[in-house]
């Protein structure tokens, strides 16, 4: 027998049980005994639904965290690329300054020899 997963299936199972029990003797005693089991089954069904919703909420949160981490990784890669480019630009500027300084020294020396 398959466990009911919806209130309608549970109700149908309950009706089926009632029909079968009516044909038995001591119907009232059996129904009273079954009532507790049915109530427990309904409680378990509701708990399962709540657990399922909780799991769905956790998955949604995990998906959002994953997306945020992916965006952070992209931003980090872009920042690293920008830093590398800045380092290259600084080195180029330093090389240019060294060249200008050397040219100034050369021109100064040349000017002194012309005098």
Secondary structure, DSSP 8 states (H G I E B T S, - for coil): -----SHHHHHHHHHHHHHHHHTSSSHHHHHHHHHHHHHHHHHHHHHHHHHHHHHHHHHHHHHHHHHHHHHHHHHHHHHHHHHHHHHHHHHHHHHHHHHHHHHHHHHHHHHHHH-
